[in-house]
Structures are given as C-alpha cells and as structure tokens.
Amino acid sequence: MSEALSNIGGKLLALVILLVAGWVLLKIVIGVVTFVAWTVLAIVAVVAVIWALNRLL
C-alpha cells in the first residue's frame, strides 16, 4: 500500500511540475511573440511617418 501511494505521489508531483513548466514556457512564448509584434509595429510606424513626410515635403 505504501509503495502504491509513493508511486501515485511521484506521478502527481511529475504532473504538477509539467503543468508549471508548460505554463511558464507558454508565458515566455507569448512574451516573445508580443515583443516581435510590437517591434514590427514600431518599425512600420517609423517607415509610415518617413513616407508621409516625403510625400508632404
């Protein structure tokens, strides 16, 4: 009985660790995607301003 509980406890601990690691990795991936999107948006905005100034001046 003790061995079965130990086995279940070990599996439960492994499951919790996998869930936490997956959550952390998901947050990192979302952060990287957000960073890339904002960087691209900023570059597009700068290019748009330069283009608009060239058209007006």
Phi, psi and omega in degrees: 000317181296322180294321179294318178295322178296319179295316178295318178298319178295319179292321179296317178298317178297320179296316179297317179297318178297318179296317180294316179297319178296319178296316180296315179297321178298317178297320179295314180297317178297320178297317179295316179297318178296317178299314180296318181297316180293324178296314178298317179298319179295318179296316178298320179296318179296315178298320179296319179295316179297317179297316181296319178295321177295325179288326183277327186262000000 
